[in-house]
Amino acid sequence: MKIYTLNNTKLNEVDEKVFKLEREIQQVFEDNLDTVMGLTLVRSEFTIKNKRIDTLAYDKQAKAFIIIEYKRDKNVSVVDQGFTYLSLMLENKADFIVEYNEQLKQNLQRTDVDWTQTRVAFVSPSFTENQILATNFKDIAIELWEVKRYDNNTIVINEVKKSRSAESIKPITQQNKELKRVTDEIVVYTEDDLLVSGSDETRELYGKFKDGILNLADDIQVIANKQYIAFRKARNIVCMNIQKKQIRMWIGAKAGALDDAKGIAIDVSNTGHWGTGDYEVNVTSDKDLEYILSLIKQVL
């Protein structure tokens, strides 16, 4: 992707400022983990069992540990290395808990962590076609993130998306005992997995709201978690739990920050709930579709 500055009506291309060291990329991400990926930094340069992890992070929403590795070498096998790190974490769960508690001064218990949501993210200025194809499985817990820096101090970060027709990796891993163990324990959820809990009516209703939300802004991501589908732009805008008779939505605004003239959003800031945000809306029809979209737009 080319970047331009506009001088009156003339476009001037901005040159890419190449990262010379992986450490430069690592610094950008670690200093902005919450902004870029919605994660909490646990530790930089974490070594366990003679293996060095560039960045150990924690996803508070998924209640899971995330390993982040930074690459400038396009020839590395991200799948092999990814499975190695996933296996390392699953075999040494207590060590990751201890590190989290020591670094963040918390009292996290092993049962507090959803180990099925463990994943590995690779960050690089670019990935080869083979690397992208090798990770294009709907249920592989490996993410690819591209990052580029330009001369005008612009940083462009893009998560490489899997194709909607991506197949399952499980048939490939069944012949390898170690890979099978990892894929059997880790679960990567899709929209379809979350829509199964709904009815024909609520699935159709979800489709209407999804179209409306995606039209609110560019680059809104749709991310399926264990309990809900999140619509994210830097951070979650709204989360949806699809049920048989209704859709429960949580709008990502802090208590007191939402202008809700109709009063249909419930303040759940002091109530346990799945999604991010302090407001819940229960939807059974598209009667208030446009109004609810106007509430969601306030979070953008």
C-alpha positions in Angstrom: 0.0 0.0 0.0 1.3 3.4 -1.0 1.1 6.4 1.4 0.7 10.0 0.0 0.6 13.5 1.5 -1.7 16.0 -0.2 -0.1 19.4 -1.0 -3.0 21.5 -2.4 -4.1 19.1 -5.2 -0.8 17.3 -5.7 0.0 13.9 -4.2 3.5 13.3 -2.9 4.4 9.7 -2.1 5.9 9.1 1.3 8.8 6.7 1.3 8.8 3.6 3.5 11.3 3.8 6.4 12.4 0.2 6.7 12.8 -1.3 10.2 16.4 -2.2 10.4 16.0 -4.4 13.5 13.3 -6.7 14.9 13.7 -4.9 18.2 12.4 -1.6 16.6 9.2 -3.4 15.7 9.0 -5.0 19.1 9.3 -1.6 20.8 6.4 -0.2 18.7 4.1 -3.0 19.6 5.0 -3.4 23.3 4.6 0.4 23.9 1.1 0.2 22.2 -0.2 -3.3 22.9 -3.5 -2.2 24.3 -4.1 0.3 21.4 -3.1 -2.1 18.6 -4.2 -5.5 19.8 -6.2 -4.9 23.0 -3.6 -6.8 25.1 -1.8 -6.3 28.3 2.0 -6.6 28.3 3.2 -9.2 30.8 6.9 -9.4 29.9 9.4 -8.6 27.2 12.0 -11.3 26.4 10.6 -14.1 28.5 12.8 -17.2 28.5 11.4 -20.7 29.4 12.9 -24.1 28.8 15.7 -22.5 26.8 13.3 -20.8 24.4 13.0 -17.0 24.3 9.7 -15.4 23.7 9.8 -11.9 22.3 6.6 -10.7 24.0 4.4 -12.4 26.5 0.9 -10.7 26.6 -2.4 -11.4 28.2 -5.9 -10.9 26.7 -8.2 -9.9 29.5 -11.3 -10.4 27.5 -10.4 -13.9 26.3 -8.7 -14.7 29.6 -5.8 -16.1 27.7 -2.0 -15.7 27.2 -0.7 -14.5 23.8 2.8 -15.0 22.6 4.1 -12.4 20.1 7.1 -13.0 17.8 8.7 -10.4 15.5 10.2 -11.3 12.2 12.2 -9.7 9.4 13.3 -13.0 7.9 10.7 -14.1 5.2 12.0 -17.7 5.1 11.0 -18.8 8.6 8.2 -21.3 9.0 5.7 -19.5 11.1 3.5 -22.7 11.4 6.3 -24.9 12.9 7.4 -22.1 15.2 3.9 -21.3 16.1 3.0 -24.8 17.1 6.3 -25.0 19.1 5.2 -22.0 21.2 1.7 -23.2 21.6 2.9 -26.6 22.9 5.4 -24.9 25.1 2.7 -22.9 26.8 0.3 -25.8 27.3 3.0 -27.9 28.8 4.2 -25.2 31.2 1.0 -23.5 32.3 2.2 -22.9 35.9 5.3 -21.0 34.7 3.1 -18.5 32.7 0.8 -18.0 35.7 3.8 -17.3 38.0 5.3 -14.8 35.5 2.0 -13.0 35.2 1.6 -12.7 38.9 5.2 -11.6 39.5 5.2 -9.0 36.8 1.7 -7.5 37.3 1.5 -8.1 41.1 -1.7 -10.1 40.7 -3.1 -13.4 42.0 -4.2 -15.1 38.8 -5.1 -18.8 39.3 -4.7 -21.5 36.7 -8.5 -22.0 36.6 -8.9 -18.2 35.8 -7.2 -18.8 32.4 -9.0 -20.1 29.4 -6.2 -22.2 27.9 -8.4 -23.0 24.9 -7.9 -19.4 23.7 -4.1 -19.5 23.7 -2.6 -18.1 20.5 0.6 -16.9 18.8 0.9 -13.8 16.8 3.8 -13.1 14.3 4.6 -9.5 13.4 6.6 -8.6 10.3 6.8 -5.9 7.7 5.6 -8.5 5.2 4.8 -12.2 4.8 5.4 -14.4 1.9 2.5 -16.0 0.0 3.6 -19.4 1.4 3.5 -18.1 4.9 0.0 -16.7 4.4 -1.2 -19.8 2.8 0.3 -22.0 5.5 -1.7 -20.2 8.2 -5.0 -19.9 6.2 -6.9 -22.4 8.3 -10.0 -21.3 10.2 -9.0 -23.1 13.4 -5.3 -22.4 13.6 -4.3 -20.3 16.6 -1.7 -18.4 14.7 -2.1 -14.8 13.6 -0.1 -12.7 11.2 0.3 -8.9 11.6 2.0 -6.7 9.0 3.6 -3.4 10.1 5.2 -0.7 8.0 6.8 2.6 9.0 7.0 5.7 6.7 9.1 8.8 6.7 6.4 11.1 8.0 6.2 9.0 11.2 3.1 7.1 10.0 2.8 3.5 11.1 0.4 1.2 9.2 -0.6 -2.0 11.0 -2.7 -4.7 9.3 -3.8 -8.1 10.5 -3.7 -10.7 7.7 -7.2 -12.1 7.5 -8.0 -15.7 6.7 -10.3 -16.3 3.8 -13.9 -17.1 4.5 -13.4 -20.5 2.7 -10.5 -21.5 4.9 -10.6 -25.2 5.8 -9.8 -26.9 9.1 -6.2 -27.8 10.0 -7.3 -30.8 12.1 -7.2 -33.4 9.3 -3.6 -32.4 8.7 -2.5 -32.6 12.3 -4.1 -36.0 13.1 -1.0 -37.9 12.0 1.3 -36.0 14.4 0.7 -36.7 18.1 2.1 -33.4 19.3 0.3 -31.3 16.8 -2.9 -33.2 17.5 -2.7 -32.5 21.2 -2.3 -28.8 20.6 -5.3 -28.6 18.1 -7.4 -30.7 20.4 -6.9 -28.4 23.3 -7.0 -25.0 21.6 -10.3 -23.8 20.1 -10.5 -21.1 17.5 -14.1 -19.8 17.2 -15.8 -18.6 14.1 -19.0 -16.6 13.5 -20.7 -19.8 12.5 -19.8 -21.4 15.8 -21.5 -18.6 17.7 -24.5 -18.4 15.3 -25.4 -22.1 16.0 -26.9 -21.0 19.3 -29.4 -18.8 17.6 -32.7 -19.4 15.7 -33.4 -18.6 12.1 -35.0 -15.4 13.2 -32.1 -14.2 15.4 -29.5 -15.3 12.8 -31.3 -13.1 10.3 -31.5 -10.3 12.8 -27.8 -10.6 13.4 -27.1 -10.3 9.7 -29.1 -7.0 9.5 -27.2 -5.5 12.5 -23.9 -6.8 11.1 -24.4 -5.1 7.8 -25.4 -1.9 9.6 -22.4 -1.9 11.9 -19.9 -2.6 9.1 -21.3 0.4 7.2 -20.6 2.8 10.1 -16.8 2.9 9.4 -14.0 1.4 7.4 -11.8 -1.4 8.8 -14.2 -2.7 11.4 -13.2 -6.3 12.2 -15.5 -9.1 13.1 -14.0 -11.4 15.8 -15.6 -14.5 17.3 -14.8 -15.3 20.9 -16.0 -18.0 23.2 -19.2 -16.3 24.3 -19.8 -13.5 21.8 -19.0 -11.9 18.4 -17.1 -8.7 18.7 -17.0 -5.8 16.2 -13.7 -4.1 16.7 -12.0 -0.9 15.5 -8.8 -0.5 17.6 -11.0 -1.8 20.5 -14.4 -3.5 20.8 -17.3 -1.3 19.6 -20.1 -3.7 20.3 -20.3 -7.4 21.3 -23.2 -9.7 20.5 -24.4 -13.0 22.1 -26.9 -14.7 19.7 -29.6 -16.6 21.5 -32.8 -18.4 20.4 -35.2 -15.5 21.1 -33.0 -12.5 21.3 -29.6 -10.9 20.7 -27.8 -9.5 23.8 -25.5 -6.6 22.8 -22.9 -4.8 24.9 -22.0 -1.4 23.6 -18.4 -0.5 24.3 -19.0 2.8 26.1 -18.2 3.7 29.7 -21.1 4.3 32.2 -22.5 7.8 31.8 -20.9 8.3 28.3 -23.8 7.1 26.2 -26.4 9.6 24.9 -29.5 7.3 25.0 -32.6 9.4 24.6 -34.9 6.4 24.4 -33.3 4.8 27.5 -33.1 1.3 26.0 -29.5 0.6 27.0 -29.1 -0.8 30.5 -26.2 0.2 32.7 -24.4 -3.0 33.6 -21.2 -1.5 34.8 -21.8 -3.1 38.2 -23.2 -6.3 36.9 -21.2 -9.3 35.6 -21.5 -9.7 31.8 -19.6 -11.2 28.9 -18.9 -8.4 26.4 -16.9 -5.2 26.8 -18.7 -2.0 27.6 -21.0 -0.8 30.3 -24.3 -0.8 28.4 -26.4 -3.8 27.4 -29.2 -3.8 24.8 -31.5 -6.8 24.3 -32.8 -7.0 20.8 -35.7 -9.2 19.5 -36.5 -7.3 16.3 -35.1 -4.7 13.9 -37.7 -2.1 15.1 -35.0 0.1 16.7 -32.2 -0.9 14.3 -31.3 2.6 13.1 -31.5 4.0 16.7 -29.2 1.2 18.1 -26.7 1.8 15.3 -26.7 5.5 16.3 -25.8 4.4 19.9 -23.0 2.2 18.6 -21.7 5.0 16.3 -21.0 7.1 19.5 -18.2 4.6 20.4 -16.3 5.1 17.1 
